Amino acid sequence: MKNIACEVCGSDQYKFLFKGWDRIFGIPGEFNLIQCEECRLLFINPQPGEEVLKKHYPKAYYTPRTSQYQEYSWLRKRALEEYFGYGECPHSSKVISLFRKMVLWPLKVRYRNSIPFIPNGYVLDIGCSNGTELYKLKKMGWETYGVEMDEEASKRARSKGISVFTGGLLEANFPDQFFDVVRMSFVLEHLPNPRETLVEIKRILKPRGRIFLSVQNAGSLHYWLFGERWFSLDIPRHLFSFSVETLRKLLSSLDLKIQIIRFDSGTRTFLASLQYWVNDRHEGRALIRGNQSIYGSHLLRYLFRPFCWFVDRIRLGDLIHLEIMKT
């Protein structure tokens, strides 16, 4: 355990919020969640060391599923061709083209976080797991690379012809200005060195290259409602909890510019947080061991969809997806 300064602004002035624990698995240990007095970043301090963190990533943390190496569906391919520059759209009259766009528009909304195509483009996925997403991108024409800590997952990805480095990004030592796109989906919050990681991403990105970053939103209505019971805090695995404001400050200090922000409030995290609140009133049991009647209810997931949709519309969603450009 070691004390650190704020990764966003460098300040060592902070306020203590509460002690958190591993609510998913109930693994022993308590950790201080603090908030920077200058930029309001939330993070664990002192930070747990590697050996402590290993205990909080049991095998059950990784969803045991067979690797599904499948291409995008026919409909998704059509949407990618029409709206994201993939393949060649068939030549047709303006009327037919307009009709096709109208028919496919709901799919554009559904797949709005897709990466626009770049001919002969190079894409890196940090934390690529077994490479199922890279496999799809490879089939759509990308030159694909991955970085993954788990050796078994890396092997599975390499068996599908994907170039994957086993280890951390800083150890991979990619060439300067090598990638057109870097994808990092719910990884940054796990890293002990988010600033250093973003500096390295900037180095290996081409001029005007893009980062597609997804993280939990500490500025969400969910966090305001549930506080220490907010499911996406996921202490101690999430060392940092970013908001739009703290991410904007961090990225702008590195000359990285946010182009697009999208909010996503799935009912899963809301109901998990509500389940924590209920469980805390009945012996404080961890979610995976205790009552799951709320979290596991398909009816409640359906009923809370309109609420979560509204939360996204007012830009207070639980998750944020950002498209960032190297300036």
N, C-alpha and C positions, 0 to 999 in steps of 0.2 A: 504494500500500500504506500503510495506516495502522493504528496500534495502537488497540484499543478496550478498554473495560472490559466486564465480564460483563453481558450483557443481562438476566439473571435477577436477580442480587443487587447489581450495581454494583461488585463487587470488582475490583481490578486485581492481585490476587495469584493467580498461576496456576503450573502446572508444565507443562513441555514434554513432550509424549508422543513424537512422531515427525514426520518430514517426509513429507508425502504428495504424490502426483502424479496426473495424469489417467490413470487406469488403463483407461478405456474407449476413449479416442481416442489416447492417447499424445502429446497436445499438450505441448510443452516447458513446464517450470515446476515449481517445488517450493514447497510451502506448509506452514507450521508448524501442526500440530494441537496444541492445548493443552487443559488441563482446569482449570477454576476451582477454587481451593483451598477456597472457601467452600461452593459449591452443587454442584460437580462437573459443571457444564455443559461439554460439548465444543464447541469452535469454532476456526475458523481465525483466527490472529492472528500478524502483522498481516493485516488484511482486504484482499483484492485489490480494486482499483478497477474501475470500470465497463468501461474499455477492456480490461483484462486478462480480465475475466469474459466479455466478448463473444466472445473467441477460443475459449472453452471451451463455447460453445453453437453448434457448427457445424450446418449444415442436417441432417446425419445424426442429430443428437440428437433431432429431432422425427420421430416415426414417420410415414413417408410413406403415409398411407392416405386413402381417399376418405371424406368426411364421411358417416356413416350416420345420417341424420335419420329415425329410426324410433321409433314409440311402444313402450312396454313390451309384452312378450308377453302373450298372453291369460292364461296361468297367473300371471304376476307381477301383473297387474292384480287377479286374484281374491285373491291373497295380500295385496296392498295394501288391498283393500276389507275383507277379513276382519280384518286385524290392525293396520292403520295408519290407518284412518279415511277412506280414499278412497272416493268414490262412495257408493252406497247398497246395502247387502247386502240380498238378497231376504228378505222375511219368511217364516219357515217354523217348523215345530215345533221344540221343544227337541232332539228326537232327531236331526232332520235337521241342525240347526245344529251340534250336537256332532260329528256325522259329518263335516260339511264342515270343521270346525276340525281334526279328526284327519287328514283327507286333505291339507289344506294346511299342516300344521305343518312338514314338512320345508322348504317354501318360506319359511316364516317364519324358519327358521334360516338358510337360504341368503341371504335378503335382509334380514338382521337390521340392517344399517346404513342401511336406508331412512329417509327423513325422514317422520315422522308428518304427516298432512295437517292444515292449518289453513284453514278456509273463508275465502275472500278474502285469503289470506295472501300476503305479499311475501317472496321468497327472492332472495338475492344469492349468486352463485358467483364467488369470487375466483380468477382463473386459469382462466377457463371455457373456454379454447381456442376451438374452433369452435361451442360451445354445444350439443353433442349431448345432454348430460345435462339442460340447461335446457329443450331442446325437449321432452323426455319429460315433465318436470315441468309445463311449460306446458300440454301436452295433458291432464294430470291435474288442472288447475284452478288452478295457482299463477300469480301475477303474477311474472314472471321478469326478473331483472336480472343482468348480468355485468360483470366487470372483466377485461380481457385486454391484455397488453403487445403482442401481435403484431397488426399492422394487418390482414393477410389473414384471419387467423382471426376477428377481430372482424367483418369484412365478411360472412363466411359466416354468422355467427350472426345478424347484423342482417337478412340476407336471409330469415331464417325468422321474422321478427317479434319477435326478442328484443332488448331494450334493452341494449346493451353499450357500456361506456366503454373506449376504447383508452388505456391508460396504467396508472398505479399507483392503488391505492385512495385514497391521501391526496389525489391530484389530482382524483378524481371528485367530491368535496365533496357527498356525499349529505346529505339533511336529517337532523336529529336524530330518533332513535327512529322510523325509517322501516321497518325490516325486522323480520319475525317470525323469520327464519332466515338465517344466513350459513353458507355451505358453503366450506371451504377444504381441498382434497384434495392433499396432498403439495406444498404451496406454501411454507409458513412457513419451512422449512429453507433455502430459496433466498433469502430476503429479508435485506437488510442491517440491517433495523430491525424485528425481530419484536415487540418491546414496543410501539413506536409504532403498529404495525399493529393490534395487539390493542386498544390504547386507542381507536383510530378505530373499530374494529368495535363496541366497547362503546357508543360515542357514537351510532352509527346503528342499534343494536338497540333494539327496544321493551323495556319492562320485562318480565322473565322470558322474553325472547327466547333463542333457542338458537343455538349455534355447533356445527357438525358438522366436526370437525377430524381430519385424518389425517396422521400423520408417521411417520418411521422411529423405531425404539426403540433408543437407545444403551444401554439397560439390558437388552438382549436376550441370550439365550444365544449367538446368532450372533456378536455383537460380542465376547463373552467368549472364544469359541473362535478367532475369526479376527483380532481386533485390527485392525491397519492394512490387512489384506486383506479386511475386511468390505465387501461390495459396496455396502451402503447408506450408507457414508461419502461416496461419490461426490465426492471432492475434485477440484476446488475449487467445484463447483456447489452443494454443500450447505455453506453457510457455518456452519451450526449443526447439532448433532446432539443432540436432546432425548431424555431418558428420562421415564418417568412422574413421577419425583420432581422433576426440574427443571421440567417443565411444570406440576406442581401448585403449586410455589413461585411461578412466574411468574404463573399465572392467579389464585391467591389474593391476590397483591399488587395485583391489579386488580379485586378483588371479583367474580371470575368463578369459578363453582363447577363442578367436574367432577361430572356426574351418572352417566355410564356410561363404562367403559373396556372395549374389546374388543381382543383380540390376534389377529394374523393372520400366520402363518408359511408363506407359499407356498414351494414347493420351488425356485422360480426364483432367489430371492436366496441361498438356502443353497448351491445348486450353483454359482452365479456366484462366490461367495466361495471355494468349494473349487477352482474353476477358476483363480482368482487365485493360490492357494497352489501349484498344480501349475505354472502358467506362470512363477511366480517362480523355480522350480527349473530352468527352461529359458529362460534369457536375459532374464527379466523382461519379457516381451512384454505389451502391452495386450490386454485381452480381445477386442476387436473385430478385432485383427490376428493374434492367436496361436491356439494350439490351443483348440478349443471342444468337444472330444469329451465332456467331462463336462457342461458347461452345456447343450449341445444334445441330450443323451441323453433321449429320452422314457422309456426303461426306468428310468433313475435317478430321474426325476421321480416316476414311479409308486412306486418302491420306498421313497423318502424321505417319502412322504405321511404314513404313520403317525407317523414321528418328528416331523414338523412339527406334526401334530395334537396330539401329547403336549406339545410345547413351549408351545403355546397354552394348554393346560389348566393348566400350572403358571405361567402368566402371565409367560412370558419370551419371547414372540413377537417376531418381527423388525419387525413393523409394528403401530401402535396406532391405533385409531379411537376418538375421544372425542366424547361429547355433553356440551356445556358450557352452563350457564345463567347469564344475567346476573341477579345478585341485587339 
